[in-house]
Amino acid sequence: MRFENFIARRYLASKRKIQFITIISFISIIGITVGVAALLIVMSVFNGFTGIVTSILIGFDPHIRIEQRGGIDLQNYNRVSDVLKNEKLVSGYSPFISGKAMIISNAFNKVVFIRGVDEGKIAAVSGVKDKIVLGDFNLRDTKEYSSIVLGLTLSDRLGAVVGDSVDMVSPYAFSATLTPFSTPAVKKFKVTGIYESNNKEYDSQFAYISLESAQTLFEMSGRYSGVEARLNDLDKSESFKSNLLKKLPSGIEISSWYDLHSDLYSMMKIERYIAYILLSLIILVASFNLLGSLYMTVIEKRRDIGVLQSMGASQKSIIRIFMYEGILIGLIGNALGIILGLVLIFLQQQYHLFPLDQTVYIIPAIPVEVHLIDFVTVTAACMILTLLASYFPARRASKIIPIESIRWE
């Protein structure tokens, strides 16, 4: 053990009686503990909400979406299909057709997003089949009618339940009404299923029909809007996207699951950074206490510093002594804060200390999820502020003149 470290530990732990300096040191440790615990808990809450949002979105959206302006023709679709078949990371893929249309019911009319999908392949890229609450995910068309699956909120607004019929008109049908004797083409659909995704945007704005009906409705015979794919490892989406761009022809656009909701995730990142900065202020306040404590320790130990210098201790050694003392306080506060934070996070996970109203929210309590990177960022904030607070008193101690400090003591 270096003598600087030994002396720093003696200054911190070997006080024979409680003094004002000791009290400030304890306050510094408590402040750092509270700041670290608060920072760790808030980061875990952000992780929890991010995880829930991602699970809901990924439950319906693909990991990779491949599109082309004007639609993907059969030739390009076959090329995309051949590439995806040979990728071990791809667990499934399916073509889709997307567009807007107006659904007309007896009670209400609404413009919604229509998704034409392959009933046999949709389960490989989306979890909509698992979210059916009424009826089933049946998109088989007959001569009398075509089938449609609605979101729960949308079906409620339309006043349509399983077995009811609705009419649908697309913008392409309206384009044919430019002449005074034309009428818009109306296609009849029968509601065969209703899903609930726990996402009001999806439940109120999306409806599913067969690929054949979508091609007729949007005049896309022999073409698809794009291809959706799901991967075995969600975290490799970005690297897979980059590799896929090199293998597909120009004009093909590829979006990852993050790209599909980049605005939402960007906003969540900004909120996370702001919370991190604001909560770091708690540690900063504790660092000011540490700053004052070390300055007073330097004043109290003037004679000791002079003796050490007269014995040959260099200015760097004096700086190290008080830097080590500040670092030791930071490490103690950081360790206690992490323990306190983990205990509270565990209690929240097991006993729901902060519950949520399940009639309003889809989760029973505030979600928490700890990531390894949180320990790194929290510890980094704690130690950087502690080092800065320790440096200036340590620098002041190294400037003490030995003869004067010993003479006046």
C-alpha positions in Angstrom: 0.0 0.0 0.0 1.4 3.4 -0.9 1.9 5.8 2.0 -0.4 8.4 0.4 -3.3 6.0 0.4 -2.6 4.9 4.0 -2.6 8.5 5.2 -5.8 9.3 3.3 -7.6 6.4 5.0 -6.3 7.5 8.4 -7.5 11.0 7.8 -11.0 9.7 6.9 -11.5 6.9 9.4 -9.3 7.4 12.4 -10.9 10.5 14.0 -11.1 10.1 17.7 -14.2 12.3 18.1 -16.9 13.6 15.9 -16.0 17.0 14.6 -17.6 19.4 12.2 -15.4 18.2 9.4 -16.5 14.6 10.1 -20.1 15.6 9.9 -19.6 17.3 6.6 -17.9 14.2 5.3 -20.8 12.0 6.3 -23.2 14.5 4.7 -21.1 14.2 1.5 -21.4 10.4 1.6 -25.1 10.6 2.2 -25.6 13.1 -0.6 -23.6 11.0 -3.1 -25.5 7.9 -2.0 -28.9 9.5 -2.6 -27.8 11.0 -5.9 -26.4 7.6 -7.2 -29.5 5.7 -6.0 -31.8 8.3 -7.6 -29.9 8.3 -10.9 -29.8 4.5 -11.1 -33.5 4.2 -10.3 -34.6 6.8 -12.9 -32.4 5.2 -15.5 -34.0 1.8 -14.8 -37.5 3.3 -15.1 -36.5 4.7 -18.5 -35.2 1.3 -19.5 -38.5 -0.3 -18.3 -40.7 2.1 -20.3 -38.5 1.8 -23.4 -38.6 -2.0 -23.1 -42.4 -2.0 -22.9 -42.8 0.5 -25.8 -40.4 -1.6 -27.9 -42.2 -4.8 -27.1 -45.6 -3.4 -28.1 -44.2 -1.8 -31.4 -42.2 -4.9 -32.3 -45.2 -7.1 -31.6 -46.7 -5.6 -34.8 -44.0 -4.0 -36.7 -41.3 -6.0 -38.5 -37.6 -5.8 -37.6 -36.8 -4.9 -41.3 -39.0 -3.3 -43.9 -38.0 -3.3 -47.6 -39.8 -0.9 -49.9 -39.5 0.7 -53.3 -41.1 3.8 -54.6 -44.0 2.8 -56.9 -44.1 -0.7 -55.5 -41.9 -3.8 -55.8 -42.7 -5.8 -59.0 -42.5 -9.6 -59.2 -39.0 -9.6 -60.6 -37.6 -7.5 -57.8 -39.7 -9.4 -55.2 -38.1 -12.6 -56.4 -34.6 -11.1 -56.0 -35.4 -9.9 -52.5 -36.9 -13.2 -51.6 -33.8 -15.1 -52.8 -31.6 -12.9 -50.7 -33.7 -13.3 -47.6 -33.9 -17.0 -48.0 -30.1 -17.3 -47.8 -29.8 -15.2 -44.7 -29.5 -17.3 -41.6 -30.4 -14.3 -39.4 -33.9 -14.1 -41.1 -36.6 -16.1 -39.3 -39.4 -15.1 -41.7 -40.5 -12.7 -44.3 -43.7 -11.7 -46.0 -44.9 -9.3 -48.8 -47.4 -6.6 -47.9 -49.5 -3.9 -49.5 -50.2 -0.7 -47.6 -52.5 2.3 -48.4 -55.3 4.5 -47.1 -59.0 3.9 -47.7 -62.4 4.9 -46.2 -64.4 2.3 -44.3 -68.1 2.9 -44.4 -70.4 1.4 -41.9 -74.0 2.0 -40.7 -72.8 4.1 -37.8 -69.6 5.8 -38.9 -67.2 6.5 -41.7 -63.4 6.6 -41.2 -60.2 6.8 -43.2 -57.8 4.2 -42.0 -54.6 2.4 -43.0 -55.3 -0.8 -44.9 -52.7 -3.6 -44.7 -52.9 -6.3 -47.3 -51.0 -9.3 -46.0 -50.4 -13.0 -46.7 -52.5 -14.9 -44.1 -50.0 -17.8 -44.1 -46.9 -15.7 -43.6 -48.0 -12.9 -41.4 -47.3 -14.8 -38.2 -43.6 -14.9 -39.2 -43.3 -11.1 -39.2 -46.0 -9.8 -36.9 -47.8 -10.8 -33.7 -51.3 -9.6 -34.8 -52.6 -13.2 -35.0 -51.8 -13.6 -31.3 -53.8 -10.5 -30.4 -57.1 -11.6 -31.8 -59.8 -11.1 -29.1 -62.9 -11.8 -31.2 -63.3 -14.1 -34.2 -60.1 -15.3 -35.8 -57.5 -13.9 -38.3 -59.3 -15.2 -41.4 -58.6 -13.3 -44.6 -60.0 -15.8 -47.0 -62.2 -14.2 -49.7 -65.3 -15.6 -51.3 -67.5 -14.7 -54.2 -70.0 -12.9 -51.9 -67.5 -10.9 -49.8 -63.9 -10.3 -48.8 -62.7 -10.6 -45.2 -61.3 -7.9 -43.0 -59.8 -7.8 -39.5 -60.2 -4.6 -37.5 -58.6 -3.1 -34.4 -60.8 -3.1 -31.3 -61.0 0.7 -31.1 -61.8 1.0 -34.8 -64.5 -1.6 -34.6 -66.0 0.2 -31.7 -66.1 3.5 -33.6 -67.6 1.8 -36.7 -70.1 -0.1 -34.6 -69.0 -3.2 -36.4 -68.6 -6.6 -34.7 -67.6 -10.0 -36.1 -70.0 -11.1 -38.8 -71.0 -7.5 -39.8 -70.4 -6.1 -43.2 -68.6 -2.8 -44.1 -67.9 -1.1 -47.3 -64.6 0.3 -48.4 -63.6 2.9 -50.9 -60.0 3.7 -51.9 -58.5 6.9 -53.3 -57.9 5.1 -56.6 -61.7 4.6 -56.9 -62.3 8.3 -56.4 -59.8 9.1 -59.2 -62.2 7.4 -61.6 -65.0 9.8 -60.7 -63.6 12.8 -62.7 -66.3 12.4 -65.3 -69.9 13.3 -64.2 -71.3 9.9 -65.1 -68.8 7.9 -63.0 -69.4 6.5 -59.5 -66.7 5.4 -57.1 -66.1 1.6 -56.9 -67.2 0.2 -53.5 -65.9 -3.1 -52.2 -67.8 -5.0 -49.5 -66.0 -6.7 -46.6 -67.1 -8.9 -43.8 -65.5 -8.5 -40.4 -64.0 -11.9 -39.5 -61.8 -10.9 -36.5 -61.0 -8.1 -34.1 -57.5 -7.6 -32.5 -56.3 -5.6 -29.5 -52.6 -4.6 -29.5 -52.5 -2.4 -26.4 -51.6 0.4 -28.7 -54.5 2.8 -29.4 -52.9 4.1 -32.6 -52.8 0.6 -34.1 -56.2 -0.4 -32.7 -57.9 2.7 -34.1 -56.2 3.1 -37.5 -55.2 -0.2 -38.9 -57.2 -2.9 -40.7 -56.0 -6.1 -42.4 -57.2 -7.6 -45.6 -55.8 -10.2 -48.0 -53.1 -9.4 -50.5 -55.5 -10.1 -53.4 -58.1 -7.7 -52.1 -55.5 -5.0 -51.5 -54.1 -5.4 -55.0 -57.6 -4.8 -56.4 -58.4 -2.0 -54.0 -55.2 -0.1 -54.7 -54.7 -1.1 -58.3 -51.4 -2.8 -57.7 -51.8 -6.0 -59.7 -48.5 -7.8 -59.9 -46.8 -5.5 -57.4 -46.3 -5.2 -53.6 -45.7 -2.1 -51.4 -42.8 -4.0 -49.9 -41.5 -6.9 -47.9 -41.3 -7.3 -44.2 -38.8 -9.5 -42.4 -38.2 -10.6 -38.8 -34.7 -11.5 -37.5 -33.6 -14.0 -34.9 -31.7 -11.3 -33.1 -33.3 -7.8 -32.8 -30.0 -6.2 -31.8 -28.4 -7.0 -35.1 -31.1 -5.1 -37.2 -28.8 -2.2 -38.1 -25.9 -4.3 -39.2 -28.2 -6.6 -41.1 -29.8 -3.5 -42.8 -26.3 -2.3 -43.9 -25.4 -5.7 -45.4 -28.7 -6.0 -47.1 -28.3 -2.6 -48.9 -25.2 -4.0 -50.6 -27.0 -7.0 -51.9 -30.2 -5.5 -53.2 -30.6 -3.4 -56.4 -30.5 0.4 -56.3 -33.9 2.1 -55.6 -34.7 -0.3 -52.7 -35.2 1.4 -49.4 -34.6 -0.5 -46.1 -35.9 0.6 -42.7 -35.1 -1.1 -39.4 -37.5 -1.2 -36.5 -35.8 1.8 -35.0 -36.2 3.8 -38.3 -39.9 3.2 -38.3 -40.3 5.0 -35.0 -37.1 7.2 -35.0 -39.0 10.3 -33.8 -40.4 8.5 -30.7 -37.1 6.9 -29.8 -35.2 10.2 -30.3 -37.6 12.0 -27.9 -37.2 9.2 -25.3 -33.4 9.5 -25.7 -33.5 13.3 -25.1 -35.7 12.8 -22.0 -33.3 10.2 -20.7 -30.2 12.5 -21.2 -32.0 15.5 -19.5 -33.0 13.3 -16.6 -29.4 12.1 -16.3 -28.1 15.6 -16.2 -30.6 16.9 -13.8 -30.2 14.1 -11.3 -26.4 14.4 -11.6 -26.9 17.8 -9.9 -27.7 15.9 -6.7 -24.2 14.4 -6.8 -22.8 17.8 -7.7 -24.3 19.3 -4.5 -22.8 16.5 -2.5 -19.5 17.3 -4.2 -19.6 20.8 -3.0 -20.0 19.4 0.6 -17.0 17.2 -0.2 -15.1 20.3 -1.5 -15.7 22.2 1.8 -14.9 19.2 3.9 -11.5 18.7 2.2 -10.7 22.4 2.4 -11.2 22.3 6.1 -9.2 19.1 6.4 -6.3 20.9 4.7 -6.5 23.7 7.2 -6.7 21.3 10.1 -3.8 19.2 8.9 -1.4 22.1 8.0 1.2 20.9 10.6 1.0 17.3 9.3 1.4 18.5 5.8 4.5 20.6 6.8 6.0 17.6 8.6 5.5 15.3 5.6 7.1 17.8 3.3 10.0 18.3 5.6 10.5 14.5 5.6 10.7 14.5 1.8 7.1 14.2 0.6 6.7 15.9 -2.8 3.9 18.1 -3.9 2.5 15.3 -6.0 2.4 13.1 -2.9 0.4 15.7 -0.9 -2.0 16.0 -3.8 -2.4 12.3 -3.9 -3.2 12.1 -0.2 -6.2 14.4 -0.4 -7.3 13.1 -3.9 -7.3 9.6 -2.4 -9.5 10.8 0.5 -12.0 12.4 -1.9 -12.0 9.3 -4.1 -12.6 7.1 -1.1 -15.6 9.2 -0.1 -16.9 9.0 -3.7 -16.4 5.2 -3.8 -18.2 4.7 -0.5 -21.1 6.9 -1.6 -21.2 5.2 -5.0 -21.3 1.7 -3.5 -23.9 2.5 -1.0 -26.0 4.3 -3.7 -25.9 1.3 -6.0 -26.9 -1.0 -3.2 -29.8 1.2 -2.2 -30.9 1.6 -5.8 -30.8 -2.1 -6.5 -32.8 -2.8 -3.3 -35.5 -0.4 -4.3 -35.6 -1.6 -7.8 -35.9 -5.2 -6.6 -38.8 -4.2 -4.2 -40.5 -2.4 -7.1 -40.2 -5.5 -9.3 -41.5 -7.9 -6.6 -44.0 -5.9 -4.6 -45.0 -3.0 -6.9 -44.2 -0.1 -4.5 -45.5 2.4 -7.0 -48.6 0.8 -8.7 -50.5 2.1 -11.7 -54.2 2.2 -12.4 -54.8 -0.8 -14.7 -58.0 0.7 -16.0 -55.9 3.4 -17.6 -52.5 1.8 -18.1 -51.6 -1.6 -19.6 -49.1 -2.4 -16.9 -49.8 -2.9 -13.1 -46.8 -0.8 -11.9 -44.0 1.5 -13.0 -41.6 -0.8 -14.9 -37.9 -1.0 -14.0 -35.1 -2.7 -15.8 -31.4 -2.5 -14.9 -28.8 -2.5 -17.7 -25.0 -2.9 -17.2 -24.4 0.4 -19.0 -26.3 2.2 -16.2 -23.8 1.2 -13.6 -21.0 2.5 -15.9 -22.7 5.9 -16.5 -23.8 6.4 -12.9 -20.4 5.5 -11.5 -18.7 7.8 -14.2 -20.8 10.8 -13.1 -20.1 10.1 -9.5 -16.3 9.7 -9.8 -15.8 12.6 -12.3 -17.6 15.0 -10.0 -15.8 13.6 -6.9 -12.4 14.0 -8.6 -13.1 17.6 -9.6 -14.2 18.4 -6.0 -11.1 16.7 -4.6 -8.5 18.3 -6.9 -8.7 21.9 -5.8 -8.3 21.3 -2.0 -5.5 18.8 -2.8 -3.8 21.5 -5.0 -4.2 24.0 -2.1 -2.6 21.5 0.3 0.5 21.1 -2.0 1.1 24.9 -1.9 1.6 25.0 1.8 5.1 26.2 2.8 6.5 23.6 5.3 8.5 26.1 7.5 5.5 28.4 8.0 3.1 25.6 8.8 5.4 24.1 11.4 6.4 27.4 12.9 2.8 28.6 13.6 1.6 25.3 14.8 
